[in-house]
Amino acid sequence: MIRRGPFVAGDLVQLTDPKGRLHTVVMEPGGRFHTHKGALLHDDLIGVNEGSVVQTDLGVSYLALRPLMSDFVLSMPRGAAIIYPKDASEILFRADIRPGHTVVEAGVGSGALSLWLLQALGSDGSLVSIERREEFADIARANVETFYHGAPPCPWDVRLGDLNDVLPAMAPESVDRVILDMLTPWECLDASLDALASGGVLLVYVATVTQLSRMMEAMRESKRLTVPQATESIVRNWHVEGLAVRPDHRGVGHTGFLTWARKLSVGTTLPERVGRKVKPEYAAEDVEAWTPGAVGARVETEKKVKELAKESRKRASKASAEDAQ
């Protein structure tokens, strides 16, 4: 549902302080927003037009807007590393996500990519999100429910388990797009391709060059895909004030690599590419660099994940309860 006009109870409101720092809160009657810059009553915001400036009891001004999805994703509770907006937009472009598609994603993490996919699929599409850890699935559900006020724009099925166990239960070639964001995606390649329709897109997001290398080799060796391609996106903001025009000192550099290809029809063999160089060989010790232990991944403690899940559920219940009134 598109929301515009004055803020109402249940709205997500993004408050920007004089230094540009963002705070996202759910409006509820009687609620208070506290910082060291003073307190702001939710009742003072409810009924105020979006794009207004409000002040705390200490006189500090905050700009109040409904958050864009990119703002929400960067501020929401997260139990796993998120896919940043720059990569999410590239995924939607490279995988050609359209309204009406059936998409499978794994793993879900904190639900950042799920939010973008649900928006792109529209009311006629459907998203199946597969996650091995129940705590991460809970955080993702709560984040999606918070942003969409309890009702995603299209059917969303979150399934717990391993991709290799969940996908075989789906009808063969019933999926338009498969997006993998996991430590060892090559282990799920066959199951992904069995579910993917001919001409469908397989897209994989990985963090390191060793993962990228092994995944692309697995995609080539499967003989079931077009020639895989790979890319990364780097965004650099600029400071522009009068004649002071220069790149910002801070930027979002490397976050991950994307590799993608399309599924061939059964029995199809790609023609030899003209001028293709002979692929260099690799030895057993090189394969060791592709193992999960060598790749390394950030691991959140169980306590931290439970705290994040509790916070996410609390925010989602607030948004849904106020929206229902």
TORKOL-4160 file (C-alpha; in steps of 0.2 Angstrom, whole numbers, padded with zeros to 4 digits, m for minus):
325
<pt num="1" X="0000" Y="0000" Z="0000"/>
<pt num="2" X="0007" Y="0017" Z="m0005"/>
<pt num="3" X="0007" Y="0029" Z="0010"/>
<pt num="4" X="0007" Y="0048" Z="0008"/>
<pt num="5" X="0001" Y="0063" Z="0017"/>
<pt num="6" X="0002" Y="0066" Z="0036"/>
<pt num="7" X="0010" Y="0052" Z="0047"/>
<pt num="8" X="m0002" Y="0040" Z="0056"/>
<pt num="9" X="0000" Y="0028" Z="0070"/>
<pt num="10" X="0009" Y="0012" Z="0063"/>
<pt num="11" X="0019" Y="0022" Z="0050"/>
<pt num="12" X="0038" Y="0020" Z="0049"/>
<pt num="13" X="0046" Y="0037" Z="0051"/>
<pt num="14" X="0064" Y="0041" Z="0047"/>
<pt num="15" X="0071" Y="0055" Z="0057"/>
<pt num="16" X="0087" Y="0063" Z="0051"/>
<pt num="17" X="0097" Y="0073" Z="0064"/>
<pt num="18" X="0108" Y="0089" Z="0060"/>
<pt num="19" X="0123" Y="0078" Z="0056"/>
<pt num="20" X="0114" Y="0067" Z="0043"/>
<pt num="21" X="0112" Y="0052" Z="0055"/>
<pt num="22" X="0096" Y="0042" Z="0052"/>
<pt num="23" X="0084" Y="0034" Z="0065"/>
<pt num="24" X="0069" Y="0024" Z="0060"/>
<pt num="25" X="0055" Y="0022" Z="0072"/>
<pt num="26" X="0037" Y="0015" Z="0072"/>
<pt num="27" X="0024" Y="0028" Z="0076"/>
<pt num="28" X="0013" Y="0023" Z="0091"/>
<pt num="29" X="0002" Y="0034" Z="0102"/>
<pt num="30" X="0010" Y="0039" Z="0118"/>
<pt num="31" X="0027" Y="0033" Z="0111"/>
<pt num="32" X="0044" Y="0043" Z="0114"/>
<pt num="33" X="0059" Y="0044" Z="0103"/>
<pt num="34" X="0075" Y="0046" Z="0115"/>
<pt num="35" X="0092" Y="0052" Z="0111"/>
<pt num="36" X="0106" Y="0062" Z="0119"/>
<pt num="37" X="0099" Y="0077" Z="0109"/>
<pt num="38" X="0082" Y="0076" Z="0119"/>
<pt num="39" X="0065" Y="0067" Z="0117"/>
<pt num="40" X="0052" Y="0068" Z="0104"/>
<pt num="41" X="0034" Y="0063" Z="0107"/>
<pt num="42" X="0026" Y="0052" Z="0094"/>
<pt num="43" X="0010" Y="0061" Z="0096"/>
<pt num="44" X="0019" Y="0077" Z="0090"/>
<pt num="45" X="0023" Y="0068" Z="0074"/>
<pt num="46" X="0006" Y="0059" Z="0071"/>
<pt num="47" X="m0004" Y="0071" Z="0060"/>
<pt num="48" X="0012" Y="0080" Z="0053"/>
<pt num="49" X="0015" Y="0081" Z="0035"/>
<pt num="50" X="0029" Y="0070" Z="0028"/>
<pt num="51" X="0044" Y="0081" Z="0024"/>
<pt num="52" X="0042" Y="0092" Z="0040"/>
<pt num="53" X="0055" Y="0097" Z="0053"/>
<pt num="54" X="0051" Y="0093" Z="0071"/>
<pt num="55" X="0061" Y="0097" Z="0087"/>
<pt num="56" X="0065" Y="0088" Z="0102"/>
<pt num="57" X="0062" Y="0095" Z="0120"/>
<pt num="58" X="0080" Y="0102" Z="0119"/>
<pt num="59" X="0077" Y="0111" Z="0103"/>
<pt num="60" X="0086" Y="0100" Z="0091"/>
<pt num="61" X="0078" Y="0099" Z="0074"/>
<pt num="62" X="0075" Y="0082" Z="0065"/>
<pt num="63" X="0068" Y="0080" Z="0047"/>
<pt num="64" X="0054" Y="0068" Z="0046"/>
<pt num="65" X="0051" Y="0057" Z="0031"/>
<pt num="66" X="0044" Y="0040" Z="0027"/>
<pt num="67" X="0060" Y="0029" Z="0024"/>
<pt num="68" X="0064" Y="0023" Z="0006"/>
<pt num="69" X="0068" Y="0005" Z="0006"/>
<pt num="70" X="0087" Y="0008" Z="0004"/>
<pt num="71" X="0086" Y="0018" Z="0020"/>
<pt num="72" X="0076" Y="0005" Z="0029"/>
<pt num="73" X="0087" Y="m0009" Z="0024"/>
<pt num="74" X="0103" Y="m0001" Z="0031"/>
<pt num="75" X="0095" Y="0003" Z="0047"/>
<pt num="76" X="0085" Y="m0013" Z="0051"/>
<pt num="77" X="0090" Y="m0026" Z="0064"/>
<pt num="78" X="0101" Y="m0039" Z="0055"/>
<pt num="79" X="0107" Y="m0056" Z="0061"/>
<pt num="80" X="0117" Y="m0059" Z="0045"/>
<pt num="81" X="0127" Y="m0048" Z="0033"/>
<pt num="82" X="0115" Y="m0039" Z="0022"/>
<pt num="83" X="0115" Y="m0037" Z="0003"/>
<pt num="84" X="0118" Y="m0018" Z="0001"/>
<pt num="85" X="0106" Y="m0008" Z="m0010"/>
<pt num="86" X="0119" Y="m0006" Z="m0024"/>
<pt num="87" X="0120" Y="m0025" Z="m0026"/>
<pt num="88" X="0102" Y="m0028" Z="m0024"/>
<pt num="89" X="0098" Y="m0016" Z="m0038"/>
<pt num="90" X="0111" Y="m0025" Z="m0049"/>
<pt num="91" X="0103" Y="m0042" Z="m0045"/>
<pt num="92" X="0086" Y="m0036" Z="m0050"/>
<pt num="93" X="0094" Y="m0030" Z="m0066"/>
<pt num="94" X="0105" Y="m0045" Z="m0070"/>
<pt num="95" X="0092" Y="m0058" Z="m0066"/>
<pt num="96" X="0079" Y="m0048" Z="m0075"/>
<pt num="97" X="0066" Y="m0049" Z="m0061"/>
<pt num="98" X="0049" Y="m0045" Z="m0067"/>
<pt num="99" X="0031" Y="m0045" Z="m0060"/>
<pt num="100" X="0023" Y="m0062" Z="m0062"/>
<pt num="101" X="0040" Y="m0072" Z="m0060"/>
<pt num="102" X="0042" Y="m0086" Z="m0047"/>
<pt num="103" X="0058" Y="m0083" Z="m0038"/>
<pt num="104" X="0068" Y="m0094" Z="m0026"/>
<pt num="105" X="0081" Y="m0086" Z="m0015"/>
<pt num="106" X="0093" Y="m0094" Z="m0003"/>
<pt num="107" X="0098" Y="m0090" Z="0011"/>
<pt num="108" X="0087" Y="m0076" Z="0018"/>
<pt num="109" X="0099" Y="m0068" Z="0030"/>
<pt num="110" X="0090" Y="m0053" Z="0037"/>
<pt num="111" X="0078" Y="m0051" Z="0023"/>
<pt num="112" X="0086" Y="m0037" Z="0014"/>
<pt num="113" X="0086" Y="m0045" Z="m0003"/>
<pt num="114" X="0068" Y="m0052" Z="0000"/>
<pt num="115" X="0062" Y="m0034" Z="0002"/>
<pt num="116" X="0068" Y="m0029" Z="m0015"/>
<pt num="117" X="0062" Y="m0045" Z="m0023"/>
<pt num="118" X="0045" Y="m0043" Z="m0016"/>
<pt num="119" X="0043" Y="m0026" Z="m0022"/>
<pt num="120" X="0049" Y="m0030" Z="m0040"/>
<pt num="121" X="0038" Y="m0046" Z="m0042"/>
<pt num="122" X="0022" Y="m0036" Z="m0039"/>
<pt num="123" X="0005" Y="m0044" Z="m0034"/>
<pt num="124" X="0006" Y="m0057" Z="m0048"/>
<pt num="125" X="0023" Y="m0064" Z="m0043"/>
<pt num="126" X="0029" Y="m0076" Z="m0029"/>
<pt num="127" X="0044" Y="m0078" Z="m0019"/>
<pt num="128" X="0050" Y="m0093" Z="m0010"/>
<pt num="129" X="0064" Y="m0090" Z="0002"/>
<pt num="130" X="0074" Y="m0104" Z="0009"/>
<pt num="131" X="0084" Y="m0102" Z="0026"/>
<pt num="132" X="0093" Y="m0115" Z="0036"/>
<pt num="133" X="0093" Y="m0105" Z="0053"/>
<pt num="134" X="0076" Y="m0102" Z="0061"/>
<pt num="135" X="0082" Y="m0086" Z="0070"/>
<pt num="136" X="0088" Y="m0078" Z="0054"/>
<pt num="137" X="0071" Y="m0083" Z="0046"/>
<pt num="138" X="0062" Y="m0075" Z="0061"/>
<pt num="139" X="0072" Y="m0058" Z="0059"/>
<pt num="140" X="0069" Y="m0058" Z="0040"/>
<pt num="141" X="0050" Y="m0061" Z="0043"/>
<pt num="142" X="0049" Y="m0047" Z="0056"/>
<pt num="143" X="0059" Y="m0035" Z="0045"/>
<pt num="144" X="0048" Y="m0038" Z="0030"/>
<pt num="145" X="0032" Y="m0037" Z="0040"/>
<pt num="146" X="0038" Y="m0020" Z="0048"/>
<pt num="147" X="0041" Y="m0012" Z="0031"/>
<pt num="148" X="0026" Y="m0019" Z="0023"/>
<pt num="149" X="0015" Y="m0016" Z="0038"/>
<pt num="150" X="0012" Y="m0035" Z="0039"/>
<pt num="151" X="0006" Y="m0038" Z="0021"/>
<pt num="152" X="0020" Y="m0041" Z="0008"/>
<pt num="153" X="0014" Y="m0036" Z="m0010"/>
<pt num="154" X="0015" Y="m0054" Z="m0017"/>
<pt num="155" X="0014" Y="m0072" Z="m0009"/>
<pt num="156" X="0030" Y="m0075" Z="0001"/>
<pt num="157" X="0034" Y="m0092" Z="0007"/>
<pt num="158" X="0048" Y="m0094" Z="0019"/>
<pt num="159" X="0054" Y="m0112" Z="0021"/>
<pt num="160" X="0066" Y="m0118" Z="0034"/>
<pt num="161" X="0079" Y="m0131" Z="0028"/>
<pt num="162" X="0093" Y="m0135" Z="0016"/>
<pt num="163" X="0091" Y="m0130" Z="m0002"/>
<pt num="164" X="0095" Y="m0147" Z="m0008"/>
<pt num="165" X="0081" Y="m0154" Z="0003"/>
<pt num="166" X="0068" Y="m0141" Z="0000"/>
<pt num="167" X="0070" Y="m0138" Z="m0019"/>
<pt num="168" X="0067" Y="m0156" Z="m0025"/>
<pt num="169" X="0049" Y="m0155" Z="m0017"/>
<pt num="170" X="0045" Y="m0142" Z="m0030"/>
<pt num="171" X="0039" Y="m0146" Z="m0048"/>
<pt num="172" X="0054" Y="m0148" Z="m0060"/>
<pt num="173" X="0057" Y="m0132" Z="m0071"/>
<pt num="174" X="0043" Y="m0122" Z="m0061"/>
<pt num="175" X="0055" Y="m0108" Z="m0056"/>
<pt num="176" X="0059" Y="m0093" Z="m0067"/>
<pt num="177" X="0074" Y="m0086" Z="m0056"/>
<pt num="178" X="0085" Y="m0094" Z="m0043"/>
<pt num="179" X="0096" Y="m0082" Z="m0033"/>
<pt num="180" X="0109" Y="m0090" Z="m0021"/>
<pt num="181" X="0118" Y="m0080" Z="m0007"/>
<pt num="182" X="0127" Y="m0093" Z="0003"/>
<pt num="183" X="0144" Y="m0099" Z="0008"/>
<pt num="184" X="0146" Y="m0114" Z="m0004"/>
<pt num="185" X="0133" Y="m0112" Z="m0018"/>
<pt num="186" X="0141" Y="m0124" Z="m0030"/>
<pt num="187" X="0135" Y="m0138" Z="m0018"/>
<pt num="188" X="0117" Y="m0133" Z="m0023"/>
<pt num="189" X="0119" Y="m0131" Z="m0041"/>
<pt num="190" X="0111" Y="m0147" Z="m0047"/>
<pt num="191" X="0095" Y="m0144" Z="m0037"/>
<pt num="192" X="0094" Y="m0126" Z="m0042"/>
<pt num="193" X="0095" Y="m0131" Z="m0061"/>
<pt num="194" X="0082" Y="m0145" Z="m0059"/>
<pt num="195" X="0070" Y="m0132" Z="m0052"/>
<pt num="196" X="0074" Y="m0119" Z="m0065"/>
<pt num="197" X="0064" Y="m0117" Z="m0081"/>
<pt num="198" X="0074" Y="m0117" Z="m0097"/>
<pt num="199" X="0079" Y="m0100" Z="m0101"/>
<pt num="200" X="0078" Y="m0095" Z="m0083"/>
<pt num="201" X="0092" Y="m0086" Z="m0074"/>
<pt num="202" X="0103" Y="m0093" Z="m0060"/>
<pt num="203" X="0112" Y="m0079" Z="m0051"/>
<pt num="204" X="0124" Y="m0081" Z="m0037"/>
<pt num="205" X="0131" Y="m0068" Z="m0024"/>
<pt num="206" X="0147" Y="m0072" Z="m0016"/>
<pt num="207" X="0159" Y="m0062" Z="m0005"/>
<pt num="208" X="0177" Y="m0068" Z="m0011"/>
<pt num="209" X="0187" Y="m0071" Z="m0027"/>
<pt num="210" X="0189" Y="m0089" Z="m0021"/>
<pt num="211" X="0171" Y="m0092" Z="m0020"/>
<pt num="212" X="0168" Y="m0083" Z="m0037"/>
<pt num="213" X="0181" Y="m0094" Z="m0045"/>
<pt num="214" X="0174" Y="m0111" Z="m0039"/>
<pt num="215" X="0156" Y="m0106" Z="m0043"/>
<pt num="216" X="0160" Y="m0101" Z="m0061"/>
<pt num="217" X="0170" Y="m0117" Z="m0064"/>
<pt num="218" X="0155" Y="m0127" Z="m0057"/>
<pt num="219" X="0143" Y="m0118" Z="m0068"/>
<pt num="220" X="0154" Y="m0121" Z="m0084"/>
<pt num="221" X="0157" Y="m0139" Z="m0079"/>
<pt num="222" X="0138" Y="m0142" Z="m0077"/>
<pt num="223" X="0135" Y="m0141" Z="m0096"/>
<pt num="224" X="0118" Y="m0135" Z="m0092"/>
<pt num="225" X="0120" Y="m0116" Z="m0093"/>
<pt num="226" X="0126" Y="m0102" Z="m0105"/>
<pt num="227" X="0143" Y="m0095" Z="m0102"/>
<pt num="228" X="0143" Y="m0087" Z="m0085"/>
<pt num="229" X="0147" Y="m0069" Z="m0082"/>
<pt num="230" X="0154" Y="m0060" Z="m0067"/>
<pt num="231" X="0154" Y="m0042" Z="m0060"/>
<pt num="232" X="0155" Y="m0032" Z="m0045"/>
<pt num="233" X="0148" Y="m0014" Z="m0042"/>
<pt num="234" X="0157" Y="0000" Z="m0033"/>
<pt num="235" X="0148" Y="0016" Z="m0028"/>
<pt num="236" X="0157" Y="0032" Z="m0025"/>
<pt num="237" X="0147" Y="0048" Z="m0019"/>
<pt num="238" X="0153" Y="0065" Z="m0022"/>
<pt num="239" X="0154" Y="0081" Z="m0011"/>
<pt num="240" X="0147" Y="0095" Z="m0022"/>
<pt num="241" X="0146" Y="0113" Z="m0014"/>
<pt num="242" X="0150" Y="0128" Z="m0025"/>
<pt num="243" X="0167" Y="0125" Z="m0032"/>
<pt num="244" X="0172" Y="0112" Z="m0019"/>
<pt num="245" X="0168" Y="0097" Z="m0030"/>
<pt num="246" X="0177" Y="0081" Z="m0025"/>
<pt num="247" X="0174" Y="0062" Z="m0021"/>
<pt num="248" X="0168" Y="0059" Z="m0004"/>
<pt num="249" X="0182" Y="0052" Z="0008"/>
<pt num="250" X="0171" Y="0038" Z="0012"/>
<pt num="251" X="0162" Y="0026" Z="0000"/>
<pt num="252" X="0155" Y="0009" Z="m0002"/>
<pt num="253" X="0168" Y="m0002" Z="m0010"/>
<pt num="254" X="0168" Y="m0020" Z="m0012"/>
<pt num="255" X="0154" Y="m0030" Z="m0004"/>
<pt num="256" X="0152" Y="m0045" Z="m0016"/>
<pt num="257" X="0153" Y="m0052" Z="m0033"/>
<pt num="258" X="0138" Y="m0058" Z="m0044"/>
<pt num="259" X="0139" Y="m0072" Z="m0057"/>
<pt num="260" X="0125" Y="m0077" Z="m0068"/>
<pt num="261" X="0120" Y="m0088" Z="m0082"/>
<pt num="262" X="0104" Y="m0094" Z="m0091"/>
<pt num="263" X="0098" Y="m0112" Z="m0091"/>
<pt num="264" X="0100" Y="m0122" Z="m0107"/>
<pt num="265" X="0086" Y="m0133" Z="m0114"/>
<pt num="266" X="0089" Y="m0152" Z="m0110"/>
<pt num="267" X="0101" Y="m0160" Z="m0122"/>
<pt num="268" X="0107" Y="m0143" Z="m0129"/>
<pt num="269" X="0126" Y="m0141" Z="m0131"/>
<pt num="270" X="0134" Y="m0124" Z="m0132"/>
<pt num="271" X="0144" Y="m0121" Z="m0148"/>
<pt num="272" X="0162" Y="m0118" Z="m0146"/>
<pt num="273" X="0167" Y="m0100" Z="m0144"/>
<pt num="274" X="0178" Y="m0093" Z="m0157"/>
<pt num="275" X="0195" Y="m0088" Z="m0150"/>
<pt num="276" X="0192" Y="m0094" Z="m0133"/>
<pt num="277" X="0208" Y="m0097" Z="m0123"/>
<pt num="278" X="0213" Y="m0114" Z="m0115"/>
<pt num="279" X="0207" Y="m0114" Z="m0097"/>
<pt num="280" X="0222" Y="m0114" Z="m0085"/>
<pt num="281" X="0223" Y="m0130" Z="m0074"/>
<pt num="282" X="0222" Y="m0130" Z="m0055"/>
<pt num="283" X="0229" Y="m0142" Z="m0042"/>
<pt num="284" X="0222" Y="m0150" Z="m0027"/>
<pt num="285" X="0230" Y="m0137" Z="m0016"/>
<pt num="286" X="0221" Y="m0124" Z="m0025"/>
<pt num="287" X="0204" Y="m0132" Z="m0021"/>
<pt num="288" X="0208" Y="m0130" Z="m0003"/>
<pt num="289" X="0207" Y="m0111" Z="m0005"/>
<pt num="290" X="0188" Y="m0114" Z="m0010"/>
<pt num="291" X="0183" Y="m0123" Z="0006"/>
<pt num="292" X="0171" Y="m0115" Z="0019"/>
<pt num="293" X="0185" Y="m0114" Z="0032"/>
<pt num="294" X="0197" Y="m0105" Z="0021"/>
<pt num="295" X="0184" Y="m0093" Z="0014"/>
<pt num="296" X="0179" Y="m0088" Z="0031"/>
<pt num="297" X="0162" Y="m0080" Z="0036"/>
<pt num="298" X="0156" Y="m0069" Z="0050"/>
<pt num="299" X="0147" Y="m0078" Z="0063"/>
<pt num="300" X="0135" Y="m0070" Z="0075"/>
<pt num="301" X="0133" Y="m0077" Z="0093"/>
<pt num="302" X="0117" Y="m0086" Z="0097"/>
<pt num="303" X="0114" Y="m0072" Z="0110"/>
<pt num="304" X="0116" Y="m0058" Z="0098"/>
<pt num="305" X="0104" Y="m0067" Z="0085"/>
<pt num="306" X="0091" Y="m0070" Z="0098"/>
<pt num="307" X="0092" Y="m0051" Z="0104"/>
<pt num="308" X="0090" Y="m0046" Z="0085"/>
<pt num="309" X="0075" Y="m0058" Z="0082"/>
<pt num="310" X="0066" Y="m0051" Z="0098"/>
<pt num="311" X="0069" Y="m0033" Z="0092"/>
<pt num="312" X="0063" Y="m0037" Z="0075"/>
<pt num="313" X="0047" Y="m0045" Z="0081"/>
<pt num="314" X="0044" Y="m0031" Z="0093"/>
<pt num="315" X="0045" Y="m0018" Z="0078"/>
<pt num="316" X="0034" Y="m0029" Z="0067"/>
<pt num="317" X="0020" Y="m0031" Z="0080"/>
<pt num="318" X="0020" Y="m0013" Z="0083"/>
<pt num="319" X="0018" Y="m0008" Z="0065"/>
<pt num="320" X="0005" Y="m0022" Z="0062"/>
<pt num="321" X="m0005" Y="m0018" Z="0077"/>
<pt num="322" X="m0006" Y="0001" Z="0074"/>
<pt num="323" X="m0010" Y="m0002" Z="0056"/>
<pt num="324" X="m0025" Y="m0014" Z="0060"/>
<pt num="325" X="m0033" Y="0000" Z="0071"/>
